Amino acid sequence: MIGAYRKAGFRGTVYVIYGKGETRLNDLDISVQPSTLSPSSTGFIIKADKENRLGYSISRAGRSNGAGHNYDDILIGAPRRDSNRGTVWK
């Protein structure tokens, strides 16, 4: 995941680029152009609708909800959302 909180006039954008299993950062193909991301194979984009600074912080949360999937949950922060009170999405 790549956070671009200054994108689109500080609205913010998060790029989710898929890896494989134990992919290391050096092995990840970050040459993928955002316009070519495909949710079924390479990744997807999350965009904010207001000046929220979405993607200012991104963190993994482990498997916090017991959903039964094999992926860690992630947290995405937007510190300017909700009248500067901020929001975190999981």
C-alpha positions in Angstrom: 0.0 0.0 0.0 1.2 3.4 -0.9 -0.4 6.5 0.7 -0.4 9.7 -1.3 -2.1 12.1 1.1 -1.3 15.2 -1.0 -2.9 13.8 -4.1 -5.9 15.6 -5.6 -5.6 18.8 -3.5 -4.9 17.0 -0.2 -7.9 14.7 -0.6 -5.6 11.8 -0.6 -5.3 8.5 -2.4 -4.2 5.0 -1.4 -2.8 2.6 -4.0 -3.1 -1.0 -3.1 -0.7 -3.1 -5.1 -0.8 -6.9 -4.8 2.2 -8.9 -3.9 2.5 -12.7 -3.4 2.7 -14.5 0.0 6.0 -13.4 1.4 6.8 -10.7 -1.1 9.7 -8.4 -0.1 9.7 -4.7 -0.9 12.6 -5.2 -3.3 10.6 -7.9 -5.2 7.4 -5.8 -5.5 6.7 -4.4 -9.0 6.0 -0.8 -8.3 6.4 0.2 -11.9 2.6 -0.5 -12.3 0.8 2.6 -13.5 -2.3 3.5 -11.5 -4.4 3.5 -14.7 -3.5 -0.2 -15.3 -4.4 -1.4 -11.8 -7.0 -4.2 -11.9 -8.7 -5.4 -8.7 -8.7 -9.0 -10.0 -4.9 -9.1 -10.6 -2.7 -6.1 -9.8 -4.5 -3.9 -7.2 -6.9 -1.0 -6.8 -7.1 2.6 -5.8 -9.0 4.2 -2.8 -9.8 7.9 -3.2 -11.2 10.4 -0.7 -14.0 12.7 -1.7 -13.0 15.7 0.5 -9.7 17.3 1.8 -9.2 14.4 4.3 -5.5 13.6 3.6 -6.4 10.0 3.2 -3.3 7.8 3.3 -1.4 10.1 5.7 -0.8 7.0 7.8 -1.1 3.3 6.9 -0.4 0.4 9.2 -1.1 -3.3 9.4 -3.4 -4.4 12.2 -2.8 -8.2 12.2 -5.9 -10.4 12.1 -8.0 -8.3 14.4 -11.5 -9.3 13.5 -11.3 -13.1 13.2 -12.9 -13.0 9.8 -11.3 -16.3 8.8 -9.3 -15.0 5.9 -5.5 -15.4 5.4 -4.7 -11.7 5.2 -3.8 -9.1 7.9 -6.2 -6.2 8.4 -4.9 -2.8 7.5 -5.6 0.7 9.0 -5.8 3.8 6.8 -5.7 7.2 8.4 -7.3 10.5 7.3 -6.3 13.1 9.9 -8.4 15.9 8.5 -11.7 14.1 8.1 -14.7 15.0 10.3 -13.8 18.6 11.0 -10.1 17.7 11.7 -11.0 15.0 14.3 -9.7 12.4 11.9 -10.8 8.9 11.0 -9.2 5.5 10.8 -10.6 2.8 8.5 -9.9 -0.9 8.9 
